[in-house]
Amino acid sequence: MMTDLGKYADTVLAAYAVSIGLLLAIVIWSLWKGARVKRALEAQETRMGRRNG
């Protein structure tokens, strides 16, 4: 159910869309960066001759 936003509907909906888009971008960037750091750490551990466990 949509609340009547009157003459501000376009502005409010655009603000919601931008906010959701930015939050998604932050989540995706964080996951990508975390995977990249994990790969770098595993590569460094391999070079140092250490194994997990």
C-alpha positions in Angstrom: 0.0 0.0 0.0 1.5 3.3 -1.1 1.1 6.4 1.0 0.0 9.5 -0.9 3.1 11.7 -1.2 1.4 14.5 -3.1 3.6 16.8 -5.1 6.8 15.4 -3.5 6.3 11.8 -4.7 9.0 12.0 -7.4 11.5 13.5 -5.0 10.8 11.1 -2.2 10.9 8.0 -4.5 14.1 9.2 -6.2 15.7 9.6 -2.7 14.6 6.1 -1.8 16.0 4.7 -5.0 19.3 6.5 -4.6 19.6 5.3 -1.0 18.9 1.7 -1.8 21.3 1.8 -4.7 24.1 3.2 -2.6 23.4 0.6 0.2 23.6 -2.2 -2.4 26.8 -0.7 -3.8 28.4 -0.7 -0.4 27.4 -4.3 0.3 28.7 -5.5 -3.0 31.9 -3.5 -2.7 32.5 -4.9 0.9 31.9 -8.5 -0.3 34.3 -8.0 -3.2 37.0 -6.4 -1.1 36.7 -9.1 1.6 37.1 -11.8 -1.0 40.1 -10.0 -2.5 41.8 -9.6 0.9 41.1 -13.3 1.8 42.8 -14.4 -1.5 45.8 -12.1 -0.8 46.1 -13.5 2.8 45.9 -17.1 1.6 48.6 -16.4 -1.1 50.8 -14.8 1.5 50.4 -17.8 3.9 51.3 -20.1 1.0 54.4 -18.1 0.3 55.4 -18.3 3.9 55.0 -22.1 3.9 52.2 -22.2 6.4 49.0 -24.3 6.0 45.5 -23.8 7.5 44.7 -25.9 10.5 
